[in-house]
Amino acid sequence: MNPLVSVALSLLAWVGTMLFVASVVIIGPRRLYDLWNETIPRLRESKYALAMLGGVLLVSAVGRGALASVSTIVGLQLTGTIYAIEGDFVAWVQASFVVPELTMYFSWVYVYGYVFLLAFPFVAYLALPKTTTLKRLIVAYALNYAIGLVIYTIVFAHGPRNVMPDMVTSLLYTYNPEFQALTDEVNENTNVFPSLHTSLAVTAATFAALTRDEYPLWTPIAAWFAVSVVIATMYLGIHWLTDVIGGIVLALGAVFLAYRFVDPADGDSRSEDETEAVRGADVEPTATDE
């Protein structure tokens, strides 16, 4: 089987299973039942945010290679600067903590856990009666990708596994060589600063903290996955600590801007009371009701 197809099927199975379990446990049957009839209207209300994210992803998919070539020519060559700032920190992480069990876990969380962490909030906030949080999440994701793509064009840098191959091992590919087929499709090896894995993971965790009243169980789960993803980027030799710090700053900035851009009064869906009223109106009146 083609390695890319194999990884894609595995990703679909893992993430699909986790989304199903998390939806039942965290979102709950009632909201999932309401979502059955409200999905299309809520997506329609979020159409501009979805269009924004779709446009950014399209530009990234089509122009990523060309922008990487531009970065090679005119980008700021910062690999040496980053190495001068933090030295052998990532090499020290691998030398100090690498064991087969951690390599298995961090490889799993870097691929499967990361996709689940980004996907579940979309489902969870789509299940809310008001679409404000959903639109803010989508806009924050779009800002992460858009700003990240601009910085990747401005900054040309290689990761620690490319700079110190004798000291830093590409553990992700050592654990499962097929993962490279997936990462080659969605990334360039000079897309280092900032770490988008970090920024998007921290974005999802920040939204979980901000919406803890709606989904209290999701907050610690999202925090665990986000911290694991952040550590994995360095443990696996993919990113510098500098990239991680840049990713955290990008995430917080994207969340802040998303809250500024999306007006909570703009196009909210029906409240829970209104939803209940509509559901009740669909029930045929009994003789007693009349």
N, C-alpha and C positions, 0 to 999 in steps of 0.2 A: 504494500500500500504506500502511496505517496506520503512522505513525512508530513507535509503540510496538512493533508487531509486527515491523517492519523491524529495529529495534535488538535486539529479543529474539532474532530468528533469527540476526543477526550475532553476538551474544554467545554463543549456543549453538554456532555453528560454530567461533568462535575458541577458546573455552574447551574444547569437546569435543576439538578437535585437540590442544591443548596438554596436556590431561589424558592423552590416549592416548599421545603421545610420551613425556611425563614418566613415566608408569606403566611403560612398557616399559624405559626407560633407567635410571630411578632405583630403582623398586621391584623390577624384575626379573621374568623369566618364571616362576621357581619360586614366588615368593610370590604372584604373580597366579594361578597354577594352584591353589595351596592355597586362595586366597580364593574361588575358584569354588564350593567346597563349604562354606566356613566363613562366608560373608557373613551368612546368616540367624542362626546361633547367636551370632556376635559382635555383631550388631545387637541381638539379644535381651538379651545381657548388658549392653548400653549403654542399655537402654530408659528408665531413669530420667533419665539425662543428656539423652537425646534428647527426652524429654517436657518437661524443664526448658527446653531451648532452644526447642522448639516453642511452649510456653506464652508465653515472652517475646516471640517473633516475632509470635504472634497478638495479644498485647496491643498491641505496637507498631503492627501493621497496622491494628487496629480503633480504637485509642484515640489514635493519634499526633496527629490533627487536633484532637481535643478537648483533649488535654494542651497542645498549642500555644496554644489559646485561653485555657486556664487560666494558662499562662505569661505571656501578654500582659497579663493582669489583675493577677496576684499575684507574678509572677517578678521577680527582681532585674534591674533594667535596667543591664546592664553593657557595652553597646556603647561608651559614652563612656569608661568606665574602661579597657577593652582598648585603645582607640585612644590614650588618654593614656599607656599603658604603652609601646607599641611604635611609635606614630606611623605613618609612611609606609613601614614596612619592606616590606610586600607590594608597594606601588607601586614601590619601589626595585627589587625583584626583577624585576618586569615591565619596568621601564624599562631595566634593565641587561642582561637575558639573553634576552628574547623574540626568537626567530627562528622561521620556519615549521617547520623540522625539529624543534626542541624542542617546539613546540606540538603537532605531530603525535604525537610520542613520548609526551609527558606526558598528552595526551588519551587515547591508546590505553591507557596503563598505568593511568590512573585508572579506566577502565571494565573493559577486558578483563583486563589484568594483575592487577588487584585481585581480581576474582572467581576467577581461576585460583589466586592466592596463598592464598585462603581455602579453596578447594575441594580442592586437591591434598593438603594434610595429612590431610583426612578420609579420602581413599582410601588414603594411605600408612599411616596408623596403623590403619586397618581391616585392612590386609594383615598387620599384626603378629600373632603368635600370642597375645599377651596384650593385653587390651583397656584396660589402665590408661591408657596415653597417649591413646588415642582418647577415653575418658571425660573425661580432664582437658582435652583440647582443646575438647570440646563444652561442658563446664561453663565454661571460660574465655570462649568465644564468648558464652554466655548471660549471664555476668556483665558483659561489655562492653556488651551491649545493654541489660540491666536497669539497671545503674548509669548508663549514658549517658542512658537515657530519664528517669530521676529527675532527673539534673542538667539536662537540657533543660527540664524542667518548672520547676525552681527558677531557672534562669538564662535570661533573655531577652536575646538579642543577635543582631545582624545581622553578616554577613560583610563583608569589605573591598569586594567588588564592589558591595554595596548602599550602603555608607557613602561610598565615594569613586568614584562611577561615572565621573567625569571623569579619574581617574588609574589606576583598576584596571578591566581589561576582563574580561568573562566569557569567557575564551578557550576553554573547553570547548564552549560553545554556538556560538562563532564558528567553531570548527573543524568541528563537526557539530551543527547545530541540532536534529537528531532525538534527540540525547542528553538533551535537556530532557524529552522524553516519558517517559524512563526515570527520571530523577532526581525528577521530580514525583510519581511513583508510590511512591517509597521514602523521601522526605525532605521536611522543611519548611525554608523558607529561614531560620528562626530556630534550627534545630538546628545551632548553630555550635560552642559550647564544651561538651565537648571534641570534637575531631575523631574520629569513629568510624572513618573511613577510616584515620586514623593508628593508632588503638588496635588495631583488628583486624589491620592489616598488621604492626604491631610484635608483636602476640601470636603470629601465625603464624611470624614470624622468630625469636622467642624460643624457641618450641617446636622449630624447626629446629635451633637451637644446642644445645638441651638433649638432642636425639635425634641428634646428629651421628654417634654411633657406629653407629646403625642405618642412617642415610641420609647419608653424608658428602657426597655430591654435591649434596644438596638444600640444605645450609646456605648456601653462597655464593649459590646461585640465589635462595633466599628472602630473603637479606639484600639482594641487588640490587633485587629487586622491592619490598621494604618501603621501602628508602630512596627509590626512585623514586616510590612512592605518596606518601610524606611530602612530598617536594619538590613533587610535582604539586599537592597541595592548596593550596599557596601560589602556585606559578607560575601556576596557572589562575585565581587570584583568589578561591578559594572559602573558604579559612580563613586566620585570623590565625596568626602564630607562637605566640601564647598558646594557641590551640586545639590546635596541634600538641604543645606541651609538655604540656598537659593530657591529650591522647590517649596520649602515651608513659607518663605516670604511671598512667593508667587501665589500660593494657595490662599493665604490670609488676605492678600490684596484682591484676588478674584472674588472671594466671598463678600468682602466689603463693597466692591463695586456692584456685584449682583444685587445686594440689598439696596444700594442707591438707585440702580437702574429700574428695578421692578417695583412698581407702586403696589402696595397691598390692596388698594381699592380698585385696581385696574383689572376688570374682567374676572372677578372671583366667581366661582361656581356656587351652586346652592349650598346653604348651610345644612348641617345635619338635621335640624328641625324641619327645614323645607323638604329635605329628602324623605324624611319620615312622612311628612304630609302627602307628598306625591305618591309614596308607596301605599299609604292608607287610602288615597283616592282611587287607586287602581283596584281596590277590593270591592266586590259587589255588596251593596248594603243588604243587611238581613231584615226580616220583618220587624224585629225589635228596633233596629236602627231607624226604620221609617216611622 
